[in-house]
Amino acid sequence: MIGRLASSVVVLWMAACGTSAPANSNAQAASSEVRQAASQSIDASRRTAITEAASKVAAAVVTVQTETIEKAPSSIFEQFFGGRSSQRVAPGLGSGFITRPDGVIITNAHVVSGAQSVSVMLRDGKTFPAKVLGVDEQNDLAVLKIDARDLPVAALGNSDDLLIGEWALAIGNPYGFVLGNSEPSVTAGVISATGRNLMGQTEGGGVYLDMIQTDAAINPGNSGGPLVNALGEVVGVNSSIYTPSGGSIGLGFAIPINRAKRVADDLLEHGKIRRPWIGEKLRVAASDNPRDVISTGAFVRTVVPGSPADRAGMRPGDQIVRAGRHAVRNVFEWEAQRLNMRVGDTVPLTVLRGGREITLDVTVADLPEVNAPKVTVMREIQVVTITPAIAAEKQLRTTRGALVVSVSDRIRDEIGLQEGDAIVQINQFQIQQASDVNRALEQYGGRSVIRLLFERRGLLYTTDFRIGPT
């Protein structure tokens, strides 16, 4: 570049001194080459790893549109004449991405939760009715299917080898059609952290384990869209944000794609969500200090007789310190590692027993059903609505929910609930009063794995179980 510029200066100087016309033509040609080279250099600088990654994935990103029937209260005039509440259709929007050319799409469970109808709009504006193949409320994942062929597909990466600080793109349709078209938008940031455990502190509530944290802006409507690395590979499913303001403040979270792949594979190959289970129950920390919970360790309280853990030789009192190649330092990290296991796999678990480490090979099973009809489960658990007085008396942090006042030995052993626990959420169902517990169990029982979120001694815990059909 320097050489060309120098020769141009010489030719121009010669032209100024009255040289012949061919020399002037040479000068113009050289100047044109300089401008073209500069333009090419600028154009190349615009095309970065971010633009290349976005172009690889954007065509496979879709808008998920839902319609939910809600009860609308009658007006004061209608109430005066004995009118009843009516129904109204509430639209909803989210994002998703295509994983197979025949129309298989991954999104969030909360995007399609309770929807009477679901449709998918492609980048070019074409819209298709969508079938919900399955929903995993615990992991906030859903798999959809549209009747289409030869669709663009997003390449799926590996969420186990993420680098802190590497580029990350959040792609989706924030605020839906308010922005005027069906083209997805892109925000850029980095992978801020991995292994984040969120206990009901994110926008929309819920429990999220082993999440990817990013500062790429995630806003309403981005839910279910892909988190993409610089290679144009999907490494996560955008799911939630932590926000005191309602908007993005750079604390966004995505579900690791390896877990999403496991959930999608289970649905497509087995027709249901399979929940990894080995049959252990862990001890909870005696302290109310969250810092103590993080550093306490994962100690086994009980082992279900005949379970995979029992057959592998796990004993009460064992401390789980490693699952495969992943260290386990507390209850949260153990639950996260168990979620990432696949049913049927044999996983080496390292436990600390009597001051020495022992490796147990545990074959992961599917979570068994609680062998009782739905109504029987409720007969074994008695709850009351939490009032301000009850919350103060029991020293609860939550001011809403259902307090467990009695529970059968069987439910205590199989589910882990105790008297004094405060039930605050069942799957995505927020518990406001005692009757909500029965409603939530009726809604999810027999068709979904149930994740129950409860407060005990000021800390939040979860327990997973199935309820057999009536």
TAFEN-V463415 format. One record per residue. RES is the residue in three letters. PHI is phi as a letter, one per 40 degrees, with the letter a starting at -180 (none if undefined). PSI is psi in whole degrees, 0 to 359 (none if undefined). Layout:
res | phi | psi
RES | PHI | PSI
RES | PHI | PSI
This chain:
res | phi | psi
MET | none | 320
ILE | c | 320
GLY | c | 315
ARG | c | 317
LEU | c | 319
ALA | c | 316
SER | c | 326
SER | c | 320
VAL | c | 319
VAL | c | 315
VAL | c | 318
LEU | c | 321
TRP | c | 321
MET | c | 321
ALA | c | 323
ALA | c | 337
CYS | c | 8
GLY | g | 30
THR | c | 172
SER | c | 167
ALA | c | 319
PRO | d | 325
ALA | c | 322
ASN | c | 321
SER | c | 320
ASN | c | 322
ALA | c | 317
GLN | c | 320
ALA | c | 317
ALA | c | 319
SER | c | 321
SER | c | 322
GLU | c | 320
VAL | c | 313
ARG | c | 320
GLN | c | 318
ALA | c | 320
ALA | c | 318
SER | c | 319
GLN | c | 322
SER | c | 317
ILE | c | 318
ASP | c | 319
ALA | c | 323
SER | c | 335
ARG | c | 331
ARG | c | 99
THR | b | 179
ALA | d | 328
ILE | c | 313
THR | c | 323
GLU | c | 317
ALA | c | 318
ALA | c | 319
SER | c | 332
LYS | c | 328
VAL | b | 331
ALA | d | 323
ALA | c | 338
ALA | c | 0
VAL | c | 135
VAL | b | 162
THR | b | 128
VAL | b | 120
GLN | b | 134
THR | b | 158
GLU | b | 127
THR | b | 137
ILE | c | 123
GLU | b | 153
LYS | c | 131
ALA | b | 125
PRO | c | 146
SER | c | 159
SER | c | 167
ILE | c | 321
PHE | c | 315
GLU | c | 322
GLN | c | 324
PHE | c | 326
PHE | c | 21
GLY | g | 19
GLY | c | 153
ARG | b | 166
SER | c | 146
SER | b | 185
GLN | b | 151
ARG | b | 155
VAL | c | 124
ALA | b | 116
PRO | c | 153
GLY | a | 156
LEU | b | 145
GLY | a | 192
SER | b | 170
GLY | a | 179
PHE | a | 147
ILE | c | 131
THR | b | 346
ARG | b | 145
PRO | c | 346
ASP | c | 12
GLY | h | 22
VAL | c | 130
ILE | b | 138
ILE | b | 137
THR | a | 190
ASN | c | 150
ALA | c | 320
HIS | c | 344
VAL | c | 322
VAL | b | 3
SER | d | 126
GLY | g | 6
ALA | c | 136
GLN | c | 333
SER | a | 147
VAL | b | 135
SER | b | 160
VAL | b | 130
MET | b | 129
LEU | c | 174
ARG | d | 326
ASP | c | 5
GLY | g | 351
LYS | c | 138
THR | b | 139
PHE | b | 140
PRO | c | 143
ALA | b | 142
LYS | b | 134
VAL | c | 108
LEU | c | 328
GLY | i | 157
VAL | b | 132
ASP | b | 92
GLU | c | 325
GLN | c | 317
ASN | c | 2
ASP | f | 48
LEU | b | 147
ALA | a | 149
VAL | b | 127
LEU | b | 164
LYS | a | 130
ILE | b | 155
ASP | c | 87
ALA | a | 164
ARG | b | 159
ASP | f | 41
LEU | c | 153
PRO | c | 143
VAL | b | 139
ALA | c | 130
ALA | c | 134
LEU | c | 131
GLY | c | 205
ASN | b | 113
SER | c | 0
ASP | c | 345
ASP | b | 33
LEU | c | 146
LEU | b | 129
ILE | c | 125
GLY | g | 352
GLU | c | 158
TRP | d | 145
ALA | a | 136
LEU | b | 134
ALA | b | 120
ILE | b | 133
GLY | i | 199
ASN | b | 73
PRO | c | 135
TYR | g | 18
GLY | f | 225
PHE | c | 7
VAL | c | 330
LEU | c | 357
GLY | h | 351
ASN | a | 180
SER | c | 5
GLU | c | 133
PRO | c | 155
SER | b | 160
VAL | b | 132
THR | b | 147
ALA | b | 148
GLY | a | 211
VAL | b | 168
ILE | c | 109
SER | c | 324
ALA | a | 165
THR | b | 166
GLY | g | 27
ARG | c | 136
ASN | b | 118
LEU | b | 120
MET | b | 81
GLY | g | 20
GLN | b | 358
THR | c | 166
GLU | d | 123
GLY | g | 355
GLY | g | 198
GLY | g | 169
VAL | b | 126
TYR | b | 128
LEU | b | 146
ASP | f | 52
MET | c | 157
ILE | c | 129
GLN | b | 138
THR | a | 153
ASP | c | 5
ALA | c | 130
ALA | c | 125
ILE | b | 124
ASN | b | 169
PRO | d | 130
GLY | h | 338
ASN | c | 343
SER | d | 130
GLY | g | 349
GLY | c | 168
PRO | c | 146
LEU | b | 125
VAL | b | 142
ASN | c | 182
ALA | c | 347
LEU | c | 358
GLY | g | 26
GLU | b | 140
VAL | c | 124
VAL | b | 351
GLY | a | 166
VAL | b | 112
ASN | d | 131
SER | b | 318
SER | a | 165
ILE | b | 153
TYR | c | 124
THR | a | 126
PRO | c | 350
SER | b | 345
GLY | g | 346
GLY | b | 176
SER | c | 132
ILE | b | 20
GLY | g | 14
LEU | b | 81
GLY | b | 155
PHE | b | 142
ALA | b | 146
ILE | c | 130
PRO | d | 137
ILE | c | 332
ASN | c | 324
ARG | c | 320
ALA | c | 321
LYS | c | 319
ARG | c | 315
VAL | c | 314
ALA | c | 319
ASP | c | 318
ASP | c | 316
LEU | c | 317
LEU | c | 328
GLU | c | 329
HIS | b | 352
GLY | g | 11
LYS | a | 163
ILE | c | 127
ARG | b | 131
ARG | b | 116
PRO | d | 132
TRP | a | 137
ILE | b | 347
GLY | g | 25
GLU | b | 152
LYS | b | 132
LEU | c | 153
ARG | c | 143
VAL | c | 157
ALA | c | 142
ALA | c | 337
SER | c | 151
ASP | c | 352
ASN | c | 119
PRO | d | 328
ARG | c | 327
ASP | c | 324
VAL | c | 318
ILE | c | 327
SER | b | 3
THR | c | 321
GLY | h | 166
ALA | b | 95
PHE | b | 134
VAL | c | 125
ARG | c | 309
THR | a | 159
VAL | b | 127
VAL | c | 125
PRO | d | 135
GLY | g | 0
SER | c | 167
PRO | d | 321
ALA | c | 319
ASP | c | 315
ARG | c | 331
ALA | c | 350
GLY | g | 14
MET | c | 143
ARG | b | 153
PRO | d | 138
GLY | g | 342
ASP | c | 144
GLN | b | 118
ILE | c | 121
VAL | b | 346
ARG | a | 140
ALA | b | 109
GLY | g | 236
ARG | c | 8
HIS | b | 130
ALA | c | 145
VAL | b | 115
ARG | b | 347
ASN | a | 179
VAL | c | 319
PHE | c | 315
GLU | c | 326
TRP | c | 315
GLU | c | 322
ALA | c | 317
GLN | c | 323
ARG | c | 323
LEU | c | 329
ASN | c | 355
MET | c | 158
ARG | b | 137
VAL | d | 130
GLY | h | 339
ASP | c | 150
THR | b | 121
VAL | b | 128
PRO | c | 121
LEU | b | 130
THR | c | 124
VAL | b | 151
LEU | b | 120
ARG | b | 120
GLY | g | 31
GLY | g | 0
ARG | b | 154
GLU | c | 137
ILE | b | 136
THR | b | 127
LEU | b | 129
ASP | c | 109
VAL | b | 127
THR | c | 117
VAL | c | 134
ALA | b | 172
ASP | c | 147
LEU | c | 122
PRO | c | 161
GLU | c | 149
VAL | c | 118
ASN | c | 69
ALA | a | 147
PRO | c | 163
LYS | d | 316
VAL | c | 327
THR | c | 323
VAL | d | 315
MET | c | 333
ARG | c | 343
GLU | c | 359
ILE | b | 126
GLN | b | 131
VAL | b | 156
VAL | b | 153
THR | c | 134
ILE | c | 125
THR | b | 167
PRO | d | 323
ALA | c | 317
ILE | c | 318
ALA | c | 320
ALA | c | 318
GLU | c | 318
LYS | c | 359
GLN | f | 47
LEU | c | 144
ARG | c | 326
THR | c | 146
THR | b | 7
ARG | a | 165
GLY | h | 198
ALA | b | 126
LEU | c | 129
VAL | c | 118
VAL | b | 336
SER | a | 150
VAL | a | 142
SER | c | 160
ASP | c | 322
ARG | c | 314
ILE | c | 324
ARG | c | 319
ASP | c | 319
GLU | c | 326
ILE | b | 327
GLY | g | 4
LEU | c | 149
GLN | b | 161
GLU | c | 137
GLY | g | 348
ASP | c | 144
ALA | b | 112
ILE | c | 122
VAL | b | 340
GLN | a | 142
ILE | b | 114
ASN | f | 235
GLN | c | 10
PHE | c | 114
GLN | c | 126
ILE | c | 117
GLN | b | 330
GLN | a | 173
ALA | d | 320
SER | c | 339
ASP | c | 332
VAL | c | 312
ASN | c | 319
ARG | c | 318
ALA | c | 319
LEU | c | 325
GLU | c | 324
GLN | c | 317
TYR | c | 341
GLY | c | 136
GLY | g | 351
ARG | b | 353
SER | a | 152
VAL | c | 137
ILE | b | 127
ARG | b | 120
LEU | b | 126
LEU | b | 127
PHE | a | 155
GLU | c | 136
ARG | a | 122
ARG | f | 40
GLY | g | 359
LEU | b | 154
LEU | c | 137
TYR | b | 166
THR | b | 156
THR | a | 142
ASP | b | 141
PHE | a | 164
ARG | b | 153
ILE | b | 125
GLY | c | 160
PRO | c | 156
THR | c | none
